[in-house]
Amino acid sequence: MGPLRRAARAASSLLLARAQFAAVELTQSGADALHWLLWALSATALLALTLIVATVTIVAVAWDRLGWYSLGVLTLIYAIATGYLFYRLRRALQARPPLLAQTLAELARDREAVFGPGPGAGPQPKP
C-alpha cells in the first residue's frame, strides 16, 4: 500500500501545482487585458479629439474650394482607416494562443510521462 499511497500523493501534488500555475496564468491574463483596455480607451479618446479638431480645420480651410466634397473625402479616409484597423484586430485575435495554452501543454506532457504516448502519437524516436 505504501508505493500506491506515494504515487497518489505525488499525482495529487502534481495536479495541485498545475492548478496553481493555471491560476497564475489566468490572473496574469486578466491583468494584461485590463492594462490593454485602459491604454486603448485613453488612446481612442485622444484620437477622437484629434480627428474632430483636424476635420474641422481641414473643412474650414477647404470649404471655399471643395464645399461638401471635403467632408466626403475625409469620411472616406476615416472609413478606410477603420476597416484596416478592424482587419488588423481580427488577425491579431485569431493569431493569439488559446487561454491556458502553457498549462494544457504541461498537463499533456505529464499525461505522457505517466501513461505513455497516446494512440495517435506515432512512432517513438529511438535513443
C-alpha positions in Angstrom: 0.0 0.0 0.0 3.0 2.3 0.6 4.0 2.7 -3.1 0.4 3.3 -4.2 -0.1 5.9 -1.5 3.2 7.7 -2.5 2.1 7.6 -6.2 -1.3 9.1 -5.3 0.3 11.7 -3.2 2.7 12.6 -6.0 -0.1 12.8 -8.5 -2.2 15.0 -6.3 0.7 17.3 -5.6 1.4 17.5 -9.3 -2.2 18.3 -10.1 -2.2 21.0 -7.4 1.0 22.6 -8.8 -0.6 22.6 -12.3 -3.8 24.2 -10.9 -1.7 26.9 -9.2 0.2 27.6 -12.5 -3.2 27.8 -14.2 -4.5 30.3 -11.6 -1.3 32.4 -12.0 -1.7 32.4 -15.8 -5.4 33.4 -15.6 -4.5 36.2 -13.2 -1.8 37.5 -15.5 -4.1 37.3 -18.5 -6.7 39.3 -16.7 -4.2 42.0 -15.6 -2.8 42.2 -19.1 -6.3 42.6 -20.6 -7.2 45.4 -18.2 -3.9 47.1 -18.9 -4.5 46.9 -22.7 -8.1 48.1 -22.3 -7.1 51.2 -20.3 -4.5 52.1 -22.8 -6.8 51.5 -25.7 -9.6 53.7 -24.2 -7.2 56.5 -23.5 -5.7 56.4 -27.0 -9.2 56.2 -28.5 -10.4 59.3 -26.6 -7.4 61.3 -27.6 -7.6 60.1 -31.2 -11.3 61.1 -31.4 -10.5 64.6 -30.1 -7.6 64.9 -32.6 -9.8 63.7 -35.5 -12.5 66.2 -34.6 -10.1 69.1 -34.5 -8.3 68.1 -37.7 -11.6 67.5 -39.5 -12.9 71.0 -38.5 -9.7 72.6 -39.5 -9.5 70.9 -42.9 -13.1 71.6 -43.8 -12.8 75.2 -42.7 -9.8 75.7 -45.0 -11.1 73.7 -48.0 -14.8 74.8 -47.8 -14.5 77.7 -50.3 -12.9 75.4 -53.0 -14.4 72.0 -52.3 -17.6 72.5 -50.2 -19.2 69.3 -49.2 -16.6 67.2 -51.0 -14.1 67.9 -48.3 -16.4 66.2 -45.8 -16.9 63.3 -48.2 -13.2 62.7 -48.7 -12.5 62.8 -45.0 -15.3 60.4 -44.3 -13.9 58.0 -46.9 -10.4 58.3 -45.4 -11.8 57.6 -41.9 -13.8 54.6 -43.2 -10.8 53.0 -44.9 -8.6 53.5 -41.8 -11.3 52.0 -39.6 -11.7 49.0 -41.9 -7.9 48.4 -41.8 -7.8 48.6 -38.0 -10.7 46.1 -37.7 -8.8 43.8 -40.1 -5.6 44.0 -38.1 -7.5 43.5 -34.8 -9.2 40.4 -36.2 -5.9 38.9 -37.4 -4.3 39.6 -34.0 -7.2 37.9 -32.2 -7.0 34.9 -34.4 -3.3 34.6 -34.1 -3.1 34.7 -30.3 -2.5 31.5 -28.4 -5.5 29.9 -26.6 -6.1 30.7 -23.0 -4.1 28.4 -20.7 -2.0 27.0 -23.6 1.1 26.6 -21.5 -0.8 24.8 -18.7 -2.6 22.5 -21.1 0.8 21.6 -22.7 2.3 20.8 -19.4 -0.6 18.6 -18.5 -0.2 16.8 -21.8 3.5 16.2 -21.0 2.6 15.0 -17.5 0.0 12.6 -19.0 2.6 11.2 -21.5 5.1 10.8 -18.7 2.7 8.8 -16.6 0.7 6.9 -19.1 2.9 6.9 -22.2 2.1 8.4 -25.6 -1.5 8.4 -26.8 -2.8 6.1 -29.5 -2.3 8.8 -32.2 1.2 9.8 -31.2 3.1 8.0 -33.9 6.3 6.0 -33.6 8.7 6.7 -30.7 12.2 8.0 -31.5 14.9 5.6 -30.7 17.6 6.7 -28.3 
